[in-house]
Amino acid sequence: MKVYTKTGDKGTTALFGGTRVPKHHIRIESYGTVDELNSHIGLIRDQDINPNYKKILERVQDRLFTLGAILATDPEKTILKNGKERLNIPKITDADVELLENEIDTMESELEPMTHFVLPGGHTTVSYCHIARCVCRRAERLSVHLHELEPTDELVLTYLNRLSDYLFVLARKLSHDLHADEVKWIPKKY
């Protein structure tokens, strides 16, 4: 398979199923942002962190490829007239969401309760988590917009929402593990 095909030279790209759309299409923005998120998560996984976090993040990256495939598929091309699926696209499952929820609960059980918002930073690895969280929220917003235009699997939206929560709690847990300062945001009155 060649890296370059020249089919996108005029500003369009193909979805799974063959439909061509402009590269600025909301569907492309959605799965492109998921791809960007996946790269940021790879950067977190490359840090010197607990091996269990790395294992979970690798699982997340796998799920993000699945999620990207779902978003990159023309919904009109997925089902044949007889009701069978035409394209064999993997799915996001309730178990994928539950894994994130369980990890959040486990990490939070070891942290002080939150009383304020926290300022991103304190350690490079923590900052990477906050950047990934922000990119995840953008992917979620774009996917919600897409869902309003062309309904997609609602578990995509749920997964992205829960993943941003996971990344926030992971940032807090890494601050704890790395003995980094967690600076509370206390609004200043000028």
C-alpha positions as CSV (number, residue, x, y, z in Angstrom):
1,M,0.0,0.0,0.0
2,K,1.5,3.4,-1.0
3,V,1.5,6.3,1.4
4,Y,0.6,8.7,-1.3
5,T,-2.3,8.1,-3.7
6,K,-2.7,11.6,-5.2
7,T,-6.5,11.3,-4.9
8,G,-6.7,14.0,-2.3
9,D,-4.7,16.6,-4.3
10,K,-7.8,18.6,-5.0
11,G,-9.0,18.9,-1.4
12,T,-11.3,15.9,-1.1
13,T,-10.8,12.5,0.7
14,A,-12.7,9.2,0.7
15,L,-14.6,7.9,3.7
16,F,-14.9,4.1,4.4
17,G,-17.5,3.1,1.8
18,G,-16.0,5.3,-1.0
19,T,-18.0,8.5,-0.6
20,R,-15.7,11.5,-1.3
21,V,-16.1,14.6,0.9
22,P,-14.1,17.9,1.3
23,K,-11.2,17.6,3.7
24,H,-12.8,20.3,5.9
25,H,-16.0,18.2,6.3
26,I,-17.1,17.8,9.9
27,R,-16.7,14.1,9.7
28,I,-13.0,14.5,8.7
29,E,-12.5,17.2,11.4
30,S,-14.0,14.7,14.0
31,Y,-11.8,11.7,13.2
32,G,-8.8,13.9,12.5
33,T,-9.1,15.3,16.0
34,V,-9.4,11.8,17.4
35,D,-6.2,10.9,15.5
36,E,-4.5,14.0,17.0
37,L,-5.7,12.9,20.5
38,N,-4.2,9.4,19.9
39,S,-0.8,11.0,19.2
40,H,-1.0,13.0,22.4
41,I,-1.9,9.8,24.3
42,G,1.1,8.1,22.7
43,L,3.3,10.9,24.1
44,I,1.9,10.4,27.6
45,R,2.5,6.6,27.3
46,D,6.1,7.3,26.3
47,Q,6.7,9.0,29.7
48,D,8.2,7.3,32.8
49,I,4.9,6.4,34.4
50,N,3.3,3.4,36.1
51,P,3.2,0.4,33.7
52,N,-0.6,0.0,34.5
53,Y,-1.2,3.5,33.2
54,K,0.7,2.6,30.0
55,K,-1.4,-0.6,29.6
56,I,-4.6,1.4,29.9
57,L,-3.4,4.1,27.6
58,E,-2.4,1.5,25.0
59,R,-6.0,0.1,25.2
60,V,-7.3,3.6,24.9
61,Q,-5.2,4.1,21.7
62,D,-6.7,0.9,20.3
63,R,-10.2,2.1,21.1
64,L,-9.5,5.5,19.5
65,F,-8.6,3.8,16.2
66,T,-11.9,2.0,16.4
67,L,-13.7,5.2,17.2
68,G,-11.9,6.9,14.2
69,A,-13.0,4.1,11.9
70,I,-16.6,4.6,13.0
71,L,-16.4,8.3,12.4
72,A,-14.7,7.8,9.0
73,T,-17.5,5.6,7.8
74,D,-20.3,6.9,5.6
75,P,-23.4,5.8,7.5
76,E,-25.4,5.3,4.3
77,K,-22.8,2.8,3.1
78,T,-22.8,0.6,6.2
79,I,-26.0,-1.3,5.9
80,L,-27.1,-3.3,2.8
81,K,-30.7,-3.4,1.6
82,N,-31.2,-6.8,3.3
83,G,-30.2,-5.2,6.7
84,K,-26.8,-6.8,6.9
85,E,-23.7,-4.8,7.6
86,R,-21.7,-4.1,4.5
87,L,-18.5,-2.9,6.2
88,N,-17.0,-4.8,9.0
89,I,-16.3,-1.8,11.3
90,P,-15.5,-2.6,15.0
91,K,-17.6,-1.1,17.7
92,I,-17.1,0.8,21.0
93,T,-18.8,-1.2,23.8
94,D,-20.2,-0.4,27.2
95,A,-17.2,-2.4,28.6
96,D,-14.9,0.2,27.0
97,V,-16.6,3.0,28.9
98,E,-16.8,0.9,32.1
99,L,-13.0,0.4,32.0
100,L,-12.5,4.1,32.0
101,E,-15.0,4.6,34.8
102,N,-13.3,1.9,36.9
103,E,-9.9,3.4,36.4
104,I,-11.2,6.8,37.3
105,D,-12.8,5.4,40.5
106,T,-9.5,3.6,41.4
107,M,-7.4,6.7,40.9
108,E,-9.8,9.0,42.8
109,S,-9.8,6.7,45.8
110,E,-6.1,7.5,46.2
111,L,-6.5,11.3,45.8
112,E,-7.7,14.1,48.0
113,P,-11.2,15.3,47.0
114,M,-11.2,18.2,44.6
115,T,-12.3,21.5,46.2
116,H,-11.2,23.8,43.4
117,F,-10.3,23.7,39.7
118,V,-6.6,23.1,39.2
119,L,-4.2,25.0,36.9
120,P,-2.7,22.7,34.3
121,G,1.0,22.1,34.9
122,G,3.4,21.2,37.7
123,H,5.2,18.5,35.7
124,T,5.7,17.9,31.9
125,T,3.9,14.6,32.0
126,V,0.9,16.1,33.8
127,S,0.8,18.9,31.2
128,Y,0.7,16.3,28.4
129,C,-2.4,14.8,30.1
130,H,-4.1,18.2,30.2
131,I,-3.3,18.9,26.6
132,A,-4.7,15.4,25.7
133,R,-7.8,16.2,27.8
134,C,-8.4,19.5,25.9
135,V,-7.9,17.7,22.5
136,C,-10.4,15.0,23.7
137,R,-13.0,17.7,24.6
138,R,-12.5,19.2,21.1
139,A,-13.0,15.8,19.5
140,E,-16.1,15.3,21.6
141,R,-17.5,18.7,20.5
142,L,-16.9,18.0,16.9
143,S,-18.4,14.5,17.2
144,V,-21.5,15.9,18.8
145,H,-21.8,18.4,16.0
146,L,-21.4,15.6,13.5
147,H,-24.0,13.5,15.4
148,E,-26.5,16.4,15.1
149,L,-26.0,16.4,11.3
150,E,-25.6,12.7,10.7
151,P,-26.4,10.5,13.7
152,T,-23.6,8.1,14.7
153,D,-23.1,5.6,17.4
154,E,-23.9,7.4,20.7
155,L,-21.2,5.3,22.5
156,V,-18.7,7.3,20.5
157,L,-19.9,10.4,22.3
158,T,-20.0,8.7,25.7
159,Y,-16.5,7.2,25.3
160,L,-15.0,10.6,24.4
161,N,-16.8,12.2,27.3
162,R,-15.5,9.6,29.8
163,L,-12.0,9.6,28.3
164,S,-11.7,13.4,28.9
165,D,-12.7,12.7,32.6
166,Y,-10.1,9.9,32.7
167,L,-7.4,12.1,31.4
168,F,-8.2,14.8,33.9
169,V,-8.1,12.3,36.8
170,L,-4.9,10.8,35.4
171,A,-3.3,14.2,35.4
172,R,-4.2,14.6,39.1
173,K,-3.0,11.1,39.9
174,L,0.3,11.7,38.1
175,S,0.7,15.0,40.0
176,H,0.3,12.9,43.2
177,D,2.6,10.1,42.0
178,L,5.3,12.5,40.8
179,H,5.1,14.8,43.8
180,A,4.2,17.7,41.6
181,D,2.5,20.8,42.8
182,E,-1.2,20.8,42.1
183,V,-2.0,24.5,42.0
184,K,-5.6,25.3,42.8
185,W,-7.3,28.0,40.8
186,I,-8.6,30.6,43.2
187,P,-10.0,33.6,41.3
188,K,-8.2,36.8,42.0
189,K,-10.1,39.9,42.8
190,Y,-8.3,42.9,41.3
